[in-house]
Amino acid sequence: MRYELEKELGDLHNDLLKMGRVIEQYIDDTITALINQDVKLAEEVIYRDDVIDRIEATIEAECLMIIARQQPIARDLRLITSVLKIITDLERIADHCADICEYVIKLANEPYKKPIEHIPAMAEQVKKMITETTESYVQKDVEKARKVCDEDDIVDKHFDDIVLELQKLMQENTDFVYQGTCFMFIVKYLERMADHATNICEWIIFHVTGTHKELN
């Protein structure tokens, strides 16, 4: 029984890593589509959102089958509970990639009225957090998970600075209002993605220690 459980938990682990790698690629493609106003790539990201939904459904079914068939002990239940929470946050990150790409398409025929170097820098920080989240899960590294939680402040600072800049530009130039509003939605989605990475790390901490970070 234990051998079968370990095998199924191993499969669960690999599927979760696959989901994380796919989402990292989505973020790369989303940043590229945004910078280059690449409508075709943006449409591909939106289309591929269904892939993540299918992976999430598969992992969720695996978790429920393990609980039903294998009678996992406490530490295994912690892992399964954490995985169920983690895949929900990963799916939301993929949704936000698609949300951003919707705005890329809306702005396709409108040349950017200002350089957008600060938004890609924010996006790169979000991607870094998600990569470190995957690493902390693989390594069961609580300190790295806590570090990712702390890095959420960096993304929040990017968000505040960019919003202030966009507000100033919209006040100075009414022609920029529509584009500026779209950029505000984009950075809000990026900020939410970082929040989801933080949530994942809190569940990693719970899996390893048995204590949720928010309860510390």
ABEGO torsion letter per residue (X at the ends): XAAAAAAAAAAAAAAAAAAAAAAAAAAAAAAAAAAAGBAAAAAAAAAAAAAAAAAAAAAAAAAAAAAAAAGBBAAAAAAAAAAAAAAAAAAAAAAAAAAAAAAAAAAAABBBABBAAAAAAAAAAAAAAAAAAAAAAAAGBAAAAAAAAAAAAAAAAAAAAAAAAAAAAAAABAAAAAAAAAAAAAAAAAAAAAAAAAAAAAAAAAAAAGBBAAAX
